[in-house]
Amino acid sequence: MRGGQPGVSPIAALSALAACRRCTMLEFPTVPAEANVRKSISILAALLLCGASGVALAHNCPNEMKAIDAKLSSGKPALSPEDSAKVNKLRADGEAFHKAGKHDEAMKSLLEAKKILGI
């Protein structure tokens, strides 16, 4: 015999290899490439949507400013002159931070103003 293991016929080796291949194919079926691409696109789309909604919820500065403005214009909270001045300063600081792209600082300032207003 040339090559291979001594004492094993080439036909026996091929049939053993074929049997192994059948077992492997039965245990691990292949998935068509198109299905893999669809699954990957679906997962990517879901991740993008989750990320976009997180950004939208994280920087809600304009809505916070509108709520403060609405509460101030309603005249319902009877604020002391000190509290009124502090709310106006915090609201102005929040808008400045927002315009500068410092949304975390803006939200901190605006939420403090809302707390004083009782919103």
N, C-alpha and C positions, 0 to 999 in steps of 0.2 A: 504494500500500500504506500502510496505517496502522500505525504503531509497528513495532518489530522492525527487522531489517536490510534495507536496500533490496536488491531482487533475489532475496530468498529467500521462497518461497511459504510460507504458514502450514502447509500440509499437509506440505511437505518438512521444516519445522522440527519438527512434531509427530512425524513418523516417525523423525527423527534422535534426538529426545528419548526416544522409546519404545525405540529400539535401545540407547541409552546405559543406560537403566533396566534392560533385560534383561541387559546385560553386567555391570552392577553387582550385580544380583541373583544372577547366576551366580558371580561372584567372591567375594561376601561373603554366604553364605546366612545367614538369620536363625535364631536359636535360640529355640525357644518360651520364653516367660517362666517357665513352670513348671520347665523344666530349669535355668534360671539360679538360681531360688530354691533348688532342691534342692542345686545345686553350692555355693551360698553357705552354706547351712545345714551341709553336710558339712564345708566348710573351717572354719567357725566352731566346730563341735563338736570337730574335730581340734585346733585351737588351744587350746581350753579344756581338753581332756584333757592336752595337753602342759604347759600351765601348772600344772594341778593336780598332776601328777606331780612337777614341779620343786619345788613348795612342799613336798610330802610328803617328798621326799628331802632337801631343804635343812635342815629342822628336825626332826632325829631325836633330840632331847634325851632324851626319856623312855627310849628304847631304849638309849642310851648309858649312862644312869644305871643301868638294870637290869643291863647287862653289867658295870659296875664293882661293883655290889652283889654280883652272883653270884661274881665273882672274889674279892672280899674275904671273903665268907662261906665260900668253899671252903677258905680257909686255906693254899692251895698256894703262893702267892708269899711266900717268907720275906723280908719287908721289914724294913729297919731301922726303929727308932722314928721317925727323921726322915722317911723316905720314907712311912711309914704316916700320919704326921700331915699330910704334904703332900698325899697322895692324898685323905684325908678332907676337907681344906680345899678342894682343887680340886673335889671332888665336890659339896660344900655350896655353893661359889661357883657352880658350874654350875647347880644347882637354883635358886638365888636369881636368877641371870640369866634362866633359863627362865621363871620365874614373873613376872619384870618385863617379859617380852617381848623381851629382848635375846638372841635366839637365836644370833647369830654369836659373841658373847662366851661364851655358855654352851657352845657346841660347842668353842670354843678351850680352855676350861678342862677340859671333860670329856675331850677328846682327849689333853691333856697328862697327865691322871690315868691314862688307858688306856696311854699310852706308858710311864709309870713301872711300871705293873702288867704290862707285856709282852703286852698284848692287841693 
